[in-house]
Amino acid sequence: MRKLSLREKIGQLIVTGFAEPNMTGDLRRLISDYKIGNLILFSHNVENKKQLGSLCAELHRFVREQTGIPALISIDQEGGRVTRLPADAANVPGAMAIASTGRPENAYAAGRITARELRALGIRFNLAPVLDINNNPRNPVINVRSYGETAETVEQYGLPMLQGLMDGGVLASVKHFPGHGDTAVDSHLGLPAIHKSLEELSELELRPFVQAFRQGAECVTIAHILFPALEPEKVPATMSRAIVTDLLKRKLEYNGLVISDCLEMDAIRRFYGTAEGALGALKAGIHLLFVSHTPALVAETSERIEKAVRDGELPMPVIDEAVEKVLYYKRKYGGENEEHGTGPAKGSEDALEAVGGAVHRRAAQAISLESVCLVRGELPRIVPESGDTLFVGCLPNRPDQASSRVKAAPSFADSLGEALAAPHLTIAIDPSDEEIGRTLEIASRYSNVVLGLFNGLDHPGQIRLANRLAAVGCRVTAIALGKPYDLASLEGAACELAVFEYTALSLASLATILRGEAEPTGRIGIGSLADRMDGIRREPTEGREAN
């Protein structure tokens, strides 16, 4: 490390992304000029497994050529709605779906499958699992990414997922410390605040993280959230020395890698500025800074940190301590001789055979099938080609900035209609009264309507349609493809199912169950979810879309 220049050291502390499925000129310049040594991949970088394996191999090669140090390539591969891997890989279900199976071994299997797929592609750093407790049903960004509403549920499933990733040889980052579950604001779009004391946080939000640290978690992501009772200055946990150093490192005795969430999220960029937020994060004790999208902001961040060191604003030992920590994990996971074996960093043909293989796909589908929950009512058996059932639903969309971008995603109505040889109708995500009227007219020709709801509390036209269909006498089977809380606002649906995610995997499981080939064995009552849904059901529905 002593041979590294200041700019080279700073480059080891920054993670950046790029906007194409291949290396861009801007990315090459950042790596060559600013010595950026770490990358993050998103769905817009991914086309298929062969392309992704080749891209990772090129990234590894170029970073090593320009910096002399292995790259860390990271990805948000949580499962469910936050999946970046391509369709020809094995994408596992998400957290709440896995918890609904009632089997913690499914969480371990999901972690192990994910690790194997990532390593075969040349990716050694997964920004998962989520250990937030979803104790606020209005949470716009965590919700189904959490394993549940209690610390016990999150520990019961989140820790096996973590262990599966670790046993598979992948650096895993638990997130979002000290807890993002009890917020009603998405930190991608605003600056949330949690007004809880340390004692209150210790009784709930901190518990899964403490258990993860005891289990050997090597990395933790810090949340962009204000905690006024812990940090008197108006700065989020990301920039708080009281939270990162005093609480996390000293009080909880955590000694692993500490990383920021993306510093381009509005919680930082709009209120503090990305470069200043990065500087504040280093001062707080964070080691690795994510500036995930904009080349100009990466350059500005590097230059701002360099200036702070040269001006004496940021002590050089802070930089050196962070670089030593990053290099330790690069030696362990970033090279070709890391402790966990010699898994390929080249995306070779032999390695890629493991990605999306039959064993992984069968395991992922089995977990998904076990996750489907019959929440209320009696499940109808749909006879293919009977002509008495209409499938209705909106197209998939991106519900928040954390979710993967929608590409050629399957449509609920089309997929289920084709799988069961039944009529189907695609509607807008928030149908107007006029569209609701047209849909009622078409639905009147059928005995049964199977309606896919996708985050209907945020798009109340879906809820109005479901209730209107039931009111005019249609036998409605309502299926929550996102937040299960949508079901709490229904009036008169004959049957309610929850699958937690709008993916090809969940739609295939639904088709199997609706054909009568399997029973929905999932349990939505994990933790206090069932009681919470009953509570929401009793609340008025007016104005919910504003939350």
N, C-alpha and C positions, 0 to 999 in steps of 0.2 A: 504493500500500500504506500510505502514511503516514496516509491518512484512515480506515483501518480501526481499530476499537476492538480491545482485547485479545480480547474474546469473538469478534468477527468473524474475527480472525486464527486463533484456535483452531479455529473452525468450518471454515476452509479446510483444516485438517490432519486432519480426521476423515472417514472413509467409513462410512456405515451402510446397513443394509438394512431390509426390512419384510416382514411375513408374509402379504400378500395380493396378488392380481393387480391391485390398484388402490391408490392412495395412501391410507394410513390416517390417522386423526386424530393418532396418536402421531407419525407421520412429519412431518406438517404442523407440529406443535408443535416438534419438534426443529429443523426448518429455520427456522421463524419466531422461536423463542425463543433457540436456541443457534447459529443461523446455519450449520448444517451444510451444507456445499457440495458433497458428493460422495456417490454412491450405488453400491451393489452389488446386482445382480440374481441371483436364484436360480431354480430351476425352479418353485418355488411362486409366483413372480411372473408366470409365463408360461402363457398359454392357447393363443394362436395369434398369427400374425404381425400381424394387424390390431390385436388388443388390445395387443400388445407395442409396436407403433409408436405407438399412441395414448398408452400409458402413458409411454413415453420422452419424447414431446412434452410431456406434462403436467409431468413431472419437470423438464425443461429450463426450461419457463416459470416454474414455481413457484420454483425455486431462484434464477433470475435476478431475479424480482420481489422476493424476500425478502433477497437478499444483494447484488444488483447485479453479480454475477460469474457467468460461465457454470459449469454443473455439469460434473463428470466422472462419467459413468455407466460403471461397470465390470461385468465378467462373467467367469466362468470358462468359457470356450468352448475347451477343449483339443481336443475331438473324442473319439470313442469313448465310454467310460463317464462322462466328465465333459463333458457337453453340456447347456447350459441352454436353447438355442433350441428352439422348438416343432417339432412333427412336420411342419408345412407349410413349414419352413425346410430348408435343405440342411445337415445335420449330417455332418461328415466323419469318417472313421475316426480312431482314437486313435494314439498314438505308436508302440507296439510293432507294431501292425498295419501302419502305414505303412512302418516300417523293414523288415518282412518282405517287402515288395514288391521290395526291392533297388534301388529307383529314387529317389534323392534328389529328383528333379523332382516326384515325388508329394507330398513334404513341402512344397515351395514352392507347388504348386497348392492344397494344403489350406489353407495360410496365406492365400493370395490369395482363395480362395473365402470363407473365414471373414471376412476383413476386409470384403469387399464386402457380405456379408449383414449384418454388424454395423453398418456405416455407414448402410446403407439403413434400418435400424431406429432410428438415432439413438444408437448405442452406439459410443464412440470408444476404449475402454480394455479390452483383453483381457488377462486374467491368465494368460498362456501365452506361450511354450511351456515345458514342463518340461524342464530340462537336467540333472536328477538322473541319475546312473548307477545302474542297478539291479543293483549288485554283491552284493546279499544276496537270494537267492531267497525268503527268509521275510519280506521286507518287506511289511507288511500294507496299506500305503496308496499306495506308489509303483508297484511292479511294472509292469503293462502301460501305465501312464501315462508310463513311460520309453521312450526309443527303443532302449535296449539295455544290455548289461552291460559295455561298454568305452567309454572316452572317445572313441575314434575313431568308433564307431557313433553316439553321441549328437551329436557334432559334425557328422557326415556328414548327419544328418537333421534335427536340432534347429535348426541354423543356417539351412538353407533355409526351414523353417517360419517362423522369426523374420523372415527377409527377405521372405517372402510377406506377412506381416502388416504389416511396415513399408511395403512398396511399395503396399499397399492402403490406406494412410493411417490405420492404427490404432496407438495407443500400445500396445506389447506389453511385458509384464513377464516376464523370464526368472526361473525359480524352481527350487529353493528354496536360495539361497546360504547357506553354502558347500557344501551337498550333503545331500540327505535319502535317498540311495539305500541307504546301508549301515546301516540301522536295522531293528530288529525290533519297534519300538513306534510306533504311530500317534500323532502329536503332537496330533491332535484329542482323544485319550483319555488320554494320558500324556505324560511328559517324556523323550524319547529322549536318549541320550548317544552320541557318537562319540569314541573314544579314539585319535585319530590326531594325529600331529605335523603342523606346517605343511608340512614336507617331504613327508610322505606324502600329504597333501591336494593339494599342488601337483602331484604325479605323477599324480593321478587325478581326484578330485572337482572341483577348481578349473579344470581344463583347459577344459571346454566354456564355462564362464562367462568365462574370460579371452578365448577366441576370440570369444564373443558381444560382449564389450566392444569388441574391436578392430573388429568388424563394425558397430559403432554402436548397440548396444542402449541404449535410452534409459531403461529402468526395470528394477529388480531387486527381487525379493521375498526377504526374510530369513527363515530357518527358525527355528522354535522348538525348537532342539536345543542341548544342552550340548556344548561342545568344551573339555574341561578343559585340554588342552595349549595352547590359544590364549587361554583366559579363566580365570584362577585363581579368580575369584569364581564362586560357584555360580549363575550366571545364563545363560540361553540366548543364542544369537547375537543374537536380537531386542533384548536389553537390554545387549549387550556393546559398549562403546566400542572395546575391543581388536579386535573383529572388524569392526564397521561402519565405524568411522573409521580405525583404524590399518591394518587389512588391506585392506578394500575401497577406501576413498577414497584413502589415502596410498600404500600399497605397490602396489596394482593400478591406481592413478590413475584410478579411476572417478569420473565427474563428473555422472552422470545422476540420475534420481529414485530414491530408496530407499524402499521401502514395507514395512510389516509384513505378515505373514500375519495371519489373524484373531485378535484378542486375546481372543476369547471361547473359543478352543480351550482344552482342559483343561491343556495344557502351560503356559499363562500363567494362566488364570483360577483353576485349583485351587491352583497352587503360589505365585503372586505376587499375584493379583488383577488384574482387567482394567485398572482405572484406574491402579494402580501400575505395571503392565506397560507401559501407554501412556506414562507419564511416563519410565520407564526407557528406552523405545525412543527418545524424543526426545533424552534425554541422550546416548544411544549414537550418535546421528547419523541416525536414520530421519526421513524427511520426512512421510510419509503413514501414518495409523494406521487400521486396519480394525477397527471394532467393529460386527459385521455383523448382529446379530440383536435385541438387547435394548435397548429405548428407555431404560430406567432406567440401564443401564450406559453408554450414550452420554452421558447427562446427567451422570452421576457422573464420567466421564472428562474431560469438558469442565471441570467445576467443579474437579476435582483439579489439572489443568494450570494453570488460572487462579490457583488459590491458590498453587501452587508458584512462579509468576512473581511474584505480589504479595509473597510472603514472601522472595523472593530465592533460593529453592532452585533455580530454573531461570532462567538469564540470558535476558533479552529478546532478545539477538542470536541465540540458538538458535532462538527462535520466528520471528524475522524471516528468518533464512536459509532455514528450511524453507518459510515462506510464499512467499518469492521463487521458490523452486524449483517449488512447486506451481503458482503463477500463470504461470510461464513455459510449463509444459506445458498449462495451461488455455488460454492464448492460442493455442497451437499446435493443440490438439485439441478443446478444449471449446466453442469458439465457432463461429459460422457463417462465419468468414472465415479459417479456419486455413490453414496453409501447404499442406496436401495437397488443397485444393480446397474446393468449396462443397457437399459432400455433405449431404443433408437431415438436420436434427435434429428433423424434424416427423413422421416416419412417414407421409409423404404417400402417396396412392394410387399415384402414378407410381413413387416410390421402392420401395414394397412389392412392385411387380411383379417386381423383381429377386430378392426373397427367395424361395428355394425354386424358382427357375426351372428349366426343363428342362436348360439347359446345366450349371448347378451340380450338379443331381441326377445327371445322367449321369456327370459327372467324379467325383463322390463314389462312385458305385456301381462305376465302373471301378477306382478305387483299392482299394475293398473287395474286389472280385473277385480282384485281383492279390495280395491279402494272405493268402488262405487257404493254409495250409501242410499238405501231406501229410507227417506226421512219421514214420510207420512203416506198413508193410504195403501192401496193394494196395487201391485204392479200388473199392468195389462200385458198379455202375451200377444205380440203382433205377428200375424201370419203373413209371410211374404206374398205379394201379388193379390192380397185379399181386396185391396181397393177401398178399405173402410177407414184408413188412417192417413192423416195429413201431417207431414213434418214441416214445422215453421221455425225459422231462426234467422238471426243476422249473420253477416260475414264476420270473421275474426277481425279484431283491431288491436292496437297497442294500448292497453289501459293505462300505462304509466311509463316513465322514462327508463325504469329498470327492466321492463319487459323487452323481449326480443322484438325486433322489427318484423312485421308481417311480410312474408314473401309469398310464395305460392302455397299458402296454407289451406288446409281442407275446410270446406264449408259444412256446418252442422246439417243444414237442410239437405244439401246435395249428397253428402256422404251417407247419412242415415237413410235418405230416400232411396239411393241406389243400392245400399246394402240390404234393404228390406223390400226392394221393388215396390215402393210406395210413392204416391204423389208428394211433392215437396215445394215449398215456397220460401224464397229468401226475402227478408224485410230489412228496412233500415235499422241501424243500431238504436235509434230513438224514434220510433214511428210516430208520425203525426196522427191527429184524430182522423184525418181523411184516409190515411193508409190503414189505420185500425179498422175503419168502416169497410174498406175493400177486403181486408183479411177476414173479417167476420162473415162477409157474404160468401167468400170462397169456402170457409170452414164449415158453413152450414150444410154443405153437401156430404160431410163425412161424419162417421160415428165417433171417432176419436181424433184429438189433436195432440201431437207431441211437440211441445214448445221448448226450444232451447233459450234459456236466459243467460246473457253474458253481462254481468255487472249491471243488473237492472236498476239497482238503487242509484247508480250514477246516470242512468238513461231511463227515466221513469215511464217513457212511452211503452217500454217492454212490460212493465208491471201493469199499466192500464190495459194493455192488450190481454194479458193473462186473465185479469179479473173480469174483463168484458166477455171473453170467451166463456168463462165459467158462468157468468150471469145469464147468458142467453141459452144455456143448457148444454154446451159442449162438454164432453168428458175430456178434461185436460190433464195430461201428464206433463208436469213442469220439471225441467232439468236445469240445475244451476251449473253452468259451464265455467264459472269463475267463483266469485264470493258466494258461499252458501247462504249468507245473510239475505240474499234476494228472496229466498223462499219464505222468510218471515213476513213479507208484505203481501203474500197471496191470499186471496179470499175465494175459497170454493174449488181449488184444484183437487181433482180426485186422487192424484198421486204426485209425490214430489221426490226427486232424486238429486243427489249432489255428486259431481265428479271433480270439482275444484279447478279444472283447467280445460282450455279449449285447444286440444292438440290432436294429432292423428292417433296417438296412443289411446287417449280417453274416448275418442269417437269409436274406435274399434272395439273397446270394451263395452261401450253402450250398445253397439249393434249386437254383440254376443248375448248380452243380457236381455235385450228387448226381443230377440228371437227365441228366448226361452232356453238357451243352451247353457246358462249359468245363472246362479242366484246372486243378487247384490248383498254381499256379506259385510260391507264396510260399516263402521259405527261412527256416526257424527257426534255422538254424545261424549266423546273424549273430553276430559276437563269439564268446563262449564258451558260448552258450546250450545248444547241443546237448551239449557235454561236461558242462556243469553238470547237465543233465537226466539224463545217464547216471549221474552221481555220486549224484544223489538217488535214482535207481531202485535203486541198490544199498543204500541205507540202509533200516533197519527203519521200518515205517510206524506203529508203535504210538506214541501220544502226540503225533502231529503236530498234532492239533487244538488243542493248548494253546499253540502258537507264534504 
